[in-house]
Amino acid sequence: MTMSWLLHCELRWWLRLLIALLATIVLPVSHSRFVGSWMNLGLQGFEVWRNPQIYLIGAQPLCTQIQGLSPGQTKLCQLYQDHMGTVGRGARTGIHECQWQFRHRRWNCSTVDDSTVFGPVLKIPSREAGFAHAIASAGVVHSVSRACRDGRLSTCGCSRARRPKDLNKEWIWGGCGDNIEYGYKFTQGFVDVREREKNFKRGSSEQGRQLMNLHNNEAGRRAVIRKTRVTCKCHGVSGSCSLITCWQQLAPFRETGDFLKEKYDGATEVKINRRGKLQVKFAQFNVPTAEDLVYLEDSPDYCTRSNVSLGTTGRYCNKTSLGMDGCGLLCCGRGYNSQKVTLQERCHCKFHWCCYVECKVCTKVVDMHTCK
């Protein structure tokens, strides 16, 4: 799939986005507003967004009550209130995928109960912060693209992607595909505006972090595009397949998570130069592409509790594993505690006609190991 369709814009959407961005120019930006994160939407409930009658709380729009949004994001929220539930689901999808990908790592993508979502970890421009930005951005693209297809958003519908050149000429390009074009553009506007409305001195460390976040946001969006596929379905009497219809479809988000995890493992360390550009820190490494993840500083070891880490004390580990989930690596050499735990589970299930399943409850004792 080419990237040419990214250049095709929907005039109505861009006009509304331009109005929102112009509105942010006249607002004084308080950098204290940026302590939180828009990813906080993934930790909040979204029942309120399903009822248009409660979009306003008194005289104040609901968008101004959400913690973590920057001024530009608040304006976009007000223009696209029906999108915010979808954005929240996308952020939540990204958070859950992050936690699955890092479930056996010292940093397990744990969240905290405030608007920063991942706590002080994201203050360090490490590869973990890079992954968090990428997977959250990818989650929103995925969620918005699917919502368009399902008819849940007012400003988009089925995909308008062009017919792939290599598609069999006898097959019909149609159906209602996932609108990845719109999902990409909306996510780019909503997520990136947070970084673009900041003004930092050229070549400063703050500008470096700004460019790092923008780069990784884009890498996340492109990961969704990379994993998009063409799906086809046969039509005809008795499965004769006399007619074949094809459309654009998102891959399961796990594939996007796996792809970004590989990019995390091969992330490139960069630095900000005097011209205000990111460049590779060590010349022997390849220049990262737009799909690669970048970071500015090495990660802490995440072994012990500190102002940036929860540590691994109390984490379950695998005594027999030599990998990162093993007690040796996960517990950072501190050792582990073992105890026998009694578990109950369903077993010996039988299906009875018709129609229910009857199971017994089995009890077993297992060894559980936790890091000291």
Disulfide bonds with the S-S distance in Angstrom:
Cys63-Cys77 2.01
Cys98-Cys109 1.83
Cys148-Cys156 1.97
Cys158-Cys176 1.79
Cys232-Cys246 2.05
Cys234-Cys241 1.85
Cys303-Cys332 2.02
Cys317-Cys327 2.06
Cys331-Cys371 2.06
Cys347-Cys362 1.59
Cys349-Cys359 1.98
Cys354-Cys355 1.29
